[in-house]
Amino acid sequence: SSCSTFCKDPYLNIQGEYVCCDKNPGTCPVRDKCPPLAQEDVRQGIRSCHYDPECHPNEKCCFDICIKQKVCKLADP
């Protein structure tokens, strides 16, 4: 697919290496409270990310206040 915005590759951290960092549609969901700790097998399904293109098209790469990292979350319209 086409990409209009490129950012430094956060994984390789090599000068001159870039990845697509276009934004997926929608906004990050707002979380007011942290749920009880999930079972380990459920937490394994969480995908960490740096940019939206690392997530599915209907997801955003959002900072999660509960686990203190950016993860793919279903986007709010």
MMTF fields as JSON, N, C-alpha, C and O atoms, coordinates in Angstrom:
{
  "mmtfVersion": "1.0.0",
  "mmtfProducer": "UNKNOWN",
  "numBonds": 307,
  "numAtoms": 308,
  "numGroups": 77,
  "numChains": 1,
  "numModels": 1,
  "chainsPerModel": [1],
  "groupsPerChain": [77],
  "chainIdList": ["A"],
  "bondAtomList": [4, 2, 8, 6, 12, 10, 16, 14, 20, 18, 24, 22, 28, 26, 32, 30, 36, 34, 40, 38, 44, 42, 48, 46, 52, 50, 56, 54, 60, 58, 64, 62, 68, 66, 72, 70, 76, 74, 80, 78, 84, 82, 88, 86, 92, 90, 96, 94, 100, 98, 104, 102, 108, 106, 112, 110, 116, 114, 120, 118, 124, 122, 128, 126, 132, 130, 136, 134, 140, 138, 144, 142, 148, 146, 152, 150, 156, 154, 160, 158, 164, 162, 168, 166, 172, 170, 176, 174, 180, 178, 184, 182, 188, 186, 192, 190, 196, 194, 200, 198, 204, 202, 208, 206, 212, 210, 216, 214, 220, 218, 224, 222, 228, 226, 232, 230, 236, 234, 240, 238, 244, 242, 248, 246, 252, 250, 256, 254, 260, 258, 264, 262, 268, 266, 272, 270, 276, 274, 280, 278, 284, 282, 288, 286, 292, 290, 296, 294, 300, 298, 304, 302],
  "bondOrderList": [1, 1, 1, 1, 1, 1, 1, 1, 1, 1, 1, 1, 1, 1, 1, 1, 1, 1, 1, 1, 1, 1, 1, 1, 1, 1, 1, 1, 1, 1, 1, 1, 1, 1, 1, 1, 1, 1, 1, 1, 1, 1, 1, 1, 1, 1, 1, 1, 1, 1, 1, 1, 1, 1, 1, 1, 1, 1, 1, 1, 1, 1, 1, 1, 1, 1, 1, 1, 1, 1, 1, 1, 1, 1, 1, 1],
  "groupList": [{"groupName": "SER", "atomNameList": ["N", "CA", "C", "O"], "elementList": ["N", "C", "C", "O"], "formalChargeList": [0, 0, 0, 0], "bondAtomList": [1, 0, 2, 1, 3, 2], "bondOrderList": [1, 1, 2], "singleLetterCode": "S", "chemCompType": "L-PEPTIDE LINKING"}, {"groupName": "CYS", "atomNameList": ["N", "CA", "C", "O"], "elementList": ["N", "C", "C", "O"], "formalChargeList": [0, 0, 0, 0], "bondAtomList": [1, 0, 2, 1, 3, 2], "bondOrderList": [1, 1, 2], "singleLetterCode": "C", "chemCompType": "L-PEPTIDE LINKING"}, {"groupName": "THR", "atomNameList": ["N", "CA", "C", "O"], "elementList": ["N", "C", "C", "O"], "formalChargeList": [0, 0, 0, 0], "bondAtomList": [1, 0, 2, 1, 3, 2], "bondOrderList": [1, 1, 2], "singleLetterCode": "T", "chemCompType": "L-PEPTIDE LINKING"}, {"groupName": "PHE", "atomNameList": ["N", "CA", "C", "O"], "elementList": ["N", "C", "C", "O"], "formalChargeList": [0, 0, 0, 0], "bondAtomList": [1, 0, 2, 1, 3, 2], "bondOrderList": [1, 1, 2], "singleLetterCode": "F", "chemCompType": "L-PEPTIDE LINKING"}, {"groupName": "LYS", "atomNameList": ["N", "CA", "C", "O"], "elementList": ["N", "C", "C", "O"], "formalChargeList": [0, 0, 0, 0], "bondAtomList": [1, 0, 2, 1, 3, 2], "bondOrderList": [1, 1, 2], "singleLetterCode": "K", "chemCompType": "L-PEPTIDE LINKING"}, {"groupName": "ASP", "atomNameList": ["N", "CA", "C", "O"], "elementList": ["N", "C", "C", "O"], "formalChargeList": [0, 0, 0, 0], "bondAtomList": [1, 0, 2, 1, 3, 2], "bondOrderList": [1, 1, 2], "singleLetterCode": "D", "chemCompType": "L-PEPTIDE LINKING"}, {"groupName": "PRO", "atomNameList": ["N", "CA", "C", "O"], "elementList": ["N", "C", "C", "O"], "formalChargeList": [0, 0, 0, 0], "bondAtomList": [1, 0, 2, 1, 3, 2], "bondOrderList": [1, 1, 2], "singleLetterCode": "P", "chemCompType": "L-PEPTIDE LINKING"}, {"groupName": "TYR", "atomNameList": ["N", "CA", "C", "O"], "elementList": ["N", "C", "C", "O"], "formalChargeList": [0, 0, 0, 0], "bondAtomList": [1, 0, 2, 1, 3, 2], "bondOrderList": [1, 1, 2], "singleLetterCode": "Y", "chemCompType": "L-PEPTIDE LINKING"}, {"groupName": "LEU", "atomNameList": ["N", "CA", "C", "O"], "elementList": ["N", "C", "C", "O"], "formalChargeList": [0, 0, 0, 0], "bondAtomList": [1, 0, 2, 1, 3, 2], "bondOrderList": [1, 1, 2], "singleLetterCode": "L", "chemCompType": "L-PEPTIDE LINKING"}, {"groupName": "ASN", "atomNameList": ["N", "CA", "C", "O"], "elementList": ["N", "C", "C", "O"], "formalChargeList": [0, 0, 0, 0], "bondAtomList": [1, 0, 2, 1, 3, 2], "bondOrderList": [1, 1, 2], "singleLetterCode": "N", "chemCompType": "L-PEPTIDE LINKING"}, {"groupName": "ILE", "atomNameList": ["N", "CA", "C", "O"], "elementList": ["N", "C", "C", "O"], "formalChargeList": [0, 0, 0, 0], "bondAtomList": [1, 0, 2, 1, 3, 2], "bondOrderList": [1, 1, 2], "singleLetterCode": "I", "chemCompType": "L-PEPTIDE LINKING"}, {"groupName": "GLN", "atomNameList": ["N", "CA", "C", "O"], "elementList": ["N", "C", "C", "O"], "formalChargeList": [0, 0, 0, 0], "bondAtomList": [1, 0, 2, 1, 3, 2], "bondOrderList": [1, 1, 2], "singleLetterCode": "Q", "chemCompType": "L-PEPTIDE LINKING"}, {"groupName": "GLY", "atomNameList": ["N", "CA", "C", "O"], "elementList": ["N", "C", "C", "O"], "formalChargeList": [0, 0, 0, 0], "bondAtomList": [1, 0, 2, 1, 3, 2], "bondOrderList": [1, 1, 2], "singleLetterCode": "G", "chemCompType": "PEPTIDE LINKING"}, {"groupName": "GLU", "atomNameList": ["N", "CA", "C", "O"], "elementList": ["N", "C", "C", "O"], "formalChargeList": [0, 0, 0, 0], "bondAtomList": [1, 0, 2, 1, 3, 2], "bondOrderList": [1, 1, 2], "singleLetterCode": "E", "chemCompType": "L-PEPTIDE LINKING"}, {"groupName": "VAL", "atomNameList": ["N", "CA", "C", "O"], "elementList": ["N", "C", "C", "O"], "formalChargeList": [0, 0, 0, 0], "bondAtomList": [1, 0, 2, 1, 3, 2], "bondOrderList": [1, 1, 2], "singleLetterCode": "V", "chemCompType": "L-PEPTIDE LINKING"}, {"groupName": "ARG", "atomNameList": ["N", "CA", "C", "O"], "elementList": ["N", "C", "C", "O"], "formalChargeList": [0, 0, 0, 0], "bondAtomList": [1, 0, 2, 1, 3, 2], "bondOrderList": [1, 1, 2], "singleLetterCode": "R", "chemCompType": "L-PEPTIDE LINKING"}, {"groupName": "ALA", "atomNameList": ["N", "CA", "C", "O"], "elementList": ["N", "C", "C", "O"], "formalChargeList": [0, 0, 0, 0], "bondAtomList": [1, 0, 2, 1, 3, 2], "bondOrderList": [1, 1, 2], "singleLetterCode": "A", "chemCompType": "L-PEPTIDE LINKING"}, {"groupName": "HIS", "atomNameList": ["N", "CA", "C", "O"], "elementList": ["N", "C", "C", "O"], "formalChargeList": [0, 0, 0, 0], "bondAtomList": [1, 0, 2, 1, 3, 2], "bondOrderList": [1, 1, 2], "singleLetterCode": "H", "chemCompType": "L-PEPTIDE LINKING"}],
  "groupTypeList": [0, 0, 1, 0, 2, 3, 1, 4, 5, 6, 7, 8, 9, 10, 11, 12, 13, 7, 14, 1, 1, 5, 4, 9, 6, 12, 2, 1, 6, 14, 15, 5, 4, 1, 6, 6, 8, 16, 11, 13, 5, 14, 15, 11, 12, 10, 15, 0, 1, 17, 7, 5, 6, 13, 1, 17, 6, 9, 13, 4, 1, 1, 3, 5, 10, 1, 10, 4, 11, 4, 14, 1, 4, 8, 16, 5, 6],
  "groupIdList": [1, 2, 3, 4, 5, 6, 7, 8, 9, 10, 11, 12, 13, 14, 15, 16, 17, 18, 19, 20, 21, 22, 23, 24, 25, 26, 27, 28, 29, 30, 31, 32, 33, 34, 35, 36, 37, 38, 39, 40, 41, 42, 43, 44, 45, 46, 47, 48, 49, 50, 51, 52, 53, 54, 55, 56, 57, 58, 59, 60, 61, 62, 63, 64, 65, 66, 67, 68, 69, 70, 71, 72, 73, 74, 75, 76, 77],
  "secStructList": [7, 7, 7, 1, 7, 3, 3, 3, 7, 6, 6, 6, 7, 7, 6, 6, 7, 3, 3, 3, 7, 7, 7, 7, 1, 1, 5, 7, 7, 7, 7, 1, 1, 7, 7, 1, 7, 7, 7, 2, 2, 2, 2, 6, 6, 7, 7, 5, 7, 1, 1, 4, 4, 4, 1, 7, 6, 6, 3, 3, 3, 3, 3, 3, 6, 6, 6, 6, 3, 3, 3, 3, 3, 3, 7, 5, 7],
  "xCoordList": [0.84, 0.0, 0.877, 2.062, 0.286, 1.05, 1.198, 0.368, 2.247, 2.524, 2.903, 3.645, 2.401, 2.743, 3.637, 4.234, 3.74, 4.563, 5.524, 5.109, 6.804, 7.818, 8.518, 8.75, 8.854, 9.544, 10.732, 10.78, 11.687, 12.827, 12.335, 11.378, 12.993, 12.626, 13.005, 14.189, 12.004, 12.298, 12.933, 13.488, 12.858, 13.413, 14.88, 15.71, 15.195, 16.572, 17.444, 18.63, 16.835, 17.557, 18.852, 19.907, 18.734, 19.874, 19.602, 18.508, 20.582, 20.418, 20.052, 20.702, 19.015, 18.584, 17.525, 17.011, 17.182, 16.129, 14.816, 14.744, 13.778, 12.5, 11.361, 11.475, 10.261, 9.054, 7.861, 7.933, 6.78, 5.559, 4.96, 4.82, 4.611, 3.977, 2.71, 2.341, 2.032, 0.735, -0.214, -0.067, -1.18, -2.152, -3.369, -3.889, -3.829, -5.076, -6.229, -6.067, -7.402, -8.543, -9.024, -8.792, -9.694, -10.253, -9.343, -8.345, -9.716, -8.951, -8.704, -9.375, -7.732, -7.445, -8.571, -9.034, -9.015, -10.034, -9.461, -8.276, -10.315, -9.894, -10.236, -11.356, -9.269, -9.474, -9.394, -8.384, -10.477, -10.519, -9.955, -9.347, -10.161, -9.725, -8.982, -9.208, -8.101, -7.414, -8.217, -8.616, -8.456, -9.182, -8.298, -7.087, -8.896, -8.072, -7.062, -7.325, -5.933, -4.906, -5.5, -6.17, -5.238, -5.764, -4.943, -3.804, -5.545, -4.82, -3.656, -3.737, -2.588, -1.38, -1.659, -1.101, -2.502, -2.767, -3.518, -3.361, -4.33, -5.033, -4.041, -4.102, -3.133, -2.149, -1.208, -0.658, -1.008, -0.133, -0.707, 0.038, -2.023, -2.658, -2.459, -2.838, -1.876, -1.638, -0.455, 0.601, -0.645, 0.426, 1.008, 0.3, 2.281, 2.925, 3.203, 3.257, 3.379, 3.562, 4.267, 4.403, 4.708, 5.245, 4.371, 4.204, 3.804, 3.028, 1.773, 1.734, 0.744, -0.522, -0.371, -1.049, 0.478, 0.557, 0.976, 0.825, 1.494, 1.835, 0.595, 0.653, -0.528, -1.807, -2.717, -2.4, -3.846, -4.852, -5.44, -5.372, -6.019, -6.548, -7.617, -7.786, -8.339, -9.384, -8.863, -9.647, -7.538, -6.932, -5.989, -5.562, -5.679, -4.716, -3.613, -3.841, -2.431, -1.324, -1.416, -1.108, -1.839, -2.156, -1.368, -1.081, -1.02, -0.353, -1.393, -2.436, -1.115, -2.012, -1.474, -0.376, -2.264, -1.803, -1.656, -0.927, -2.339, -2.311, -1.05, -0.491, -0.606, 0.588, 1.797, 2.885, 1.605, 2.699, 3.489, 4.719, 2.756, 3.396, 2.372, 1.168, 2.852, 1.956, 1.539, 2.371, 0.219, -0.336, -1.422, -1.965, -1.724, -2.8, -4.143, -4.388, -5.012, -6.356, -7.38, -7.096, -8.578, -9.679, -9.96, -10.176, -9.96, -10.124, -11.567, -12.513, -11.713, -13.013, -13.234, -12.28, -14.494, -14.753, -14.414, -14.579],
  "yCoordList": [-1.192, 0.0, 1.245, 1.186, 2.355, 3.594, 4.195, 3.973, 4.944, 5.574, 7.017, 7.3, 7.941, 9.348, 9.91, 10.972, 9.211, 9.69, 8.596, 7.47, 8.929, 7.961, 8.464, 9.664, 7.539, 7.844, 6.902, 5.847, 7.287, 6.412, 5.079, 5.024, 4.006, 2.665, 2.517, 2.53, 2.376, 2.304, 0.988, 0.896, -0.023, -1.325, -1.431, -1.904, -0.986, -1.085, 0.054, -0.129, 1.244, 2.429, 2.643, 2.934, 2.489, 2.666, 3.908, 4.064, 4.779, 5.984, 5.616, 4.77, 6.25, 5.997, 4.918, 4.706, 4.227, 3.2, 3.818, 4.345, 3.747, 4.36, 3.364, 2.392, 3.617, 2.803, 3.732, 4.926, 3.178, 3.955, 4.265, 3.373, 5.522, 5.882, 6.699, 7.541, 6.445, 7.071, 6.741, 5.715, 7.607, 7.375, 6.634, 6.982, 5.599, 4.912, 5.82, 6.654, 5.679, 6.521, 6.249, 5.175, 7.238, 7.103, 7.71, 8.359, 7.481, 8.005, 6.89, 5.858, 7.121, 6.153, 6.179, 7.255, 5.003, 4.979, 5.519, 5.347, 6.172, 6.715, 5.708, 5.2, 5.425, 4.466, 5.23, 5.866, 5.159, 5.85, 5.01, 5.535, 3.703, 2.795, 1.623, 1.259, 1.045, -0.166, -1.377, -1.454, -2.323, -3.532, -4.387, -4.175, -5.353, -6.274, -6.956, -7.132, -7.332, -7.974, -9.144, -10.009, -9.148, -10.213, -11.48, -11.442, -12.593, -13.857, -13.779, -13.074, -14.485, -14.414, -14.734, -14.079, -15.717, -16.079, -14.973, -14.828, -14.189, -13.073, -11.949, -11.337, -11.674, -10.605, -10.923, -10.004, -12.196, -12.553, -12.084, -11.924, -11.863, -11.402, -9.916, -9.43, -9.176, -7.752, -7.551, -8.16, -6.684, -6.404, -5.027, -4.023, -4.975, -3.682, -3.075, -3.791, -1.755, -1.061, 0.27, 0.728, 0.875, 2.234, 3.162, 4.335, 2.622, 3.415, 2.646, 1.418, 3.385, 2.789, 1.675, 0.656, 1.809, 0.754, -0.618, -1.623, -0.676, -1.969, -2.672, -3.835, -1.958, -2.506, -2.795, -2.433, -3.447, -3.677, -2.329, -1.367, -2.239, -0.964, -0.329, 0.89, -1.133, -0.588, -0.337, -0.127, -0.361, -0.156, 1.049, 1.494, 1.561, 2.637, 2.149, 1.267, 2.713, 2.429, 3.47, 4.644, 3.034, 3.948, 3.595, 2.427, 4.626, 4.376, 3.868, 4.494, 2.744, 2.166, 2.515, 2.104, 3.28, 3.735, 2.591, 2.715, 1.485, 0.373, -0.474, -0.931, -0.678, -1.508, -0.667, -1.201, 0.649, 1.611, 1.351, 1.413, 1.058, 0.914, 1.15, 1.14, 1.362, 1.549, 0.183, -0.699, 0.022, -1.23, -0.938, 0.166, -1.939, -1.828, -1.938, -2.882, -0.952, -0.937, -0.632, 0.095, -1.2, -0.92, 0.574, 1.137, 1.222, 2.683, 3.102, 2.416, 4.236, 4.872, 5.682, 6.223, 5.779, 6.547, 8.024, 8.792],
  "zCoordList": [0.0, 0.0, 0.0, 0.328, -0.367, -0.428, 0.959, 1.841, 1.135, 2.415, 2.151, 1.21, 2.973, 2.773, 3.874, 3.698, 5.011, 6.116, 6.558, 6.833, 6.624, 7.053, 8.31, 8.462, 9.212, 10.457, 10.601, 9.968, 11.436, 11.695, 12.228, 13.0, 11.814, 12.266, 13.739, 14.073, 14.636, 16.072, 16.498, 17.593, 15.652, 16.009, 15.609, 16.386, 14.392, 13.903, 14.412, 14.684, 14.537, 15.004, 14.21, 14.773, 12.88, 11.983, 11.138, 10.595, 11.028, 10.229, 8.798, 8.184, 8.271, 6.904, 6.764, 5.665, 7.853, 7.807, 8.294, 9.404, 7.453, 7.787, 7.621, 6.874, 8.327, 8.223, 8.018, 8.31, 7.52, 7.341, 8.715, 9.551, 8.94, 10.213, 9.963, 10.781, 8.81, 8.558, 9.697, 10.361, 9.92, 10.988, 10.442, 9.382, 11.177, 10.84, 11.24, 12.132, 10.598, 10.958, 12.379, 12.934, 12.953, 14.296, 15.344, 15.032, 16.606, 17.734, 18.738, 18.729, 19.597, 20.652, 21.688, 22.067, 22.151, 23.196, 24.512, 24.797, 25.31, 26.594, 27.678, 27.739, 28.526, 29.619, 30.938, 31.239, 31.724, 33.009, 34.142, 35.075, 34.053, 35.114, 34.499, 33.344, 35.282, 34.85, 35.308, 36.47, 34.401, 34.802, 35.706, 35.767, 36.41, 37.194, 36.275, 35.085, 36.81, 35.985, 35.22, 35.784, 33.931, 33.081, 33.274, 33.74, 32.905, 32.945, 31.972, 30.966, 32.255, 31.436, 29.966, 29.086, 29.683, 28.289, 27.559, 26.347, 28.263, 27.643, 27.348, 26.282, 28.277, 28.082, 26.927, 26.319, 26.608, 25.499, 24.163, 23.196, 24.095, 22.87, 22.612, 21.546, 23.556, 23.397, 22.46, 22.634, 21.456, 20.5, 20.778, 20.698, 21.102, 21.295, 19.917, 18.917, 19.872, 18.605, 18.843, 19.978, 17.754, 17.77, 16.934, 17.268, 15.822, 14.884, 14.468, 14.543, 14.028, 13.606, 12.555, 12.687, 11.519, 10.5, 11.048, 10.353, 12.266, 12.871, 13.407, 13.807, 13.412, 13.902, 12.711, 11.578, 12.973, 11.935, 11.509, 12.274, 10.3, 9.803, 10.703, 10.682, 11.49, 12.367, 13.79, 14.715, 13.955, 15.264, 15.23, 14.166, 16.417, 16.596, 17.525, 18.353, 17.391, 18.3, 19.415, 19.204, 20.598, 21.695, 22.952, 23.211, 23.734, 25.007, 25.993, 26.176, 26.623, 27.627, 29.014, 29.388, 29.772, 31.09, 32.084, 33.068, 31.837, 32.786, 32.651, 33.647, 31.412, 31.228, 30.822, 30.606, 30.719, 30.501, 29.217, 29.204, 28.135, 26.828, 25.737, 25.993, 24.511, 23.378, 22.853, 22.642, 22.645, 22.156, 21.114, 21.059, 20.297, 19.311, 20.025, 20.775, 19.778, 20.379, 19.295, 18.343, 19.45, 18.53, 18.565, 19.638, 17.407, 17.329, 17.605, 17.218, 18.279, 18.41, 17.15, 16.591, 16.684, 15.456, 15.603, 14.656]
}
